[in-house]
Amino acid sequence: MIFFSLLGSTGFIGTFSFIYFALETNKIKGLVFSIYMIIFIFTNGLLKNAYHDPRPFWYFDSIKAVSC
């Protein structure tokens, strides 16, 4: 399950974009893909902050967090 979470992480997407750009023979295509990924990472971060909901254990003392 952690593997799938890492696929959407900023570090993985950024590394994948850099590797794709380095290995792509058509540099314009690689540059466009990298720009799309940078926009995606930025938008993803904005949406995560915009829709961030607090965890229930932040409000209720009766609910205990098992792990974080």
N, C-alpha and C positions, 0 to 999 in steps of 0.2 A: 504494500500500500504506500509506503514511503517513496518507493521508486516512481510511482505515478505523480506524487506531489513534487518530486524533484524535476520532472519533465516540464512543469510549468514555472519553475523558478527563474528568476532574472539571470542568475549566473549561467544556467544551462542554455537558455535561449540566446544570451549574448555570446557564449562560447560557440554554440552551433552556428550562429550568424557569421562569426569571424572565420571559422573553419570553412564554411560554405564559400565565403568571399575569397579565401586564400586558394581554394581548390578549383573554383569555377574558372573555366577558360574564357568565358565572355564576362569581362570585368564589369560592364555596365549592368548586366543581369544580376551579378553578385552584389553590386552596389545598391541597386533598387531593392533587392531582397533584404539587405542589411538595414536600409532606411525603413522599410516596412516593419521589420522586427523592432527597431528602436521606437517607432511610433506605437507599436503594440505594447511594448514594455511600459512606456509612459502612460498610455491609456489604461492598462491593467492596474497600475499603481494608483492612478486617480480614482478609478471605480472602486478599488478595494477600500480606499480611504473614505469615499463618499457613502458607501453602503455598509460601513463597519458598524456592527451591532455589539454591544457589550455582552460578555458572558454572564449567564445567570448567577454564577457564584460571586460575581463582583457586587451584586446587589443583595443577595440573600445569604445570611450566615448559616442557614440550615443546609445549604447545598455546598458540598465539599468537592473540590477539584481532585480528580484521581491522578491525573498527570497533565503537564503542560509542556 
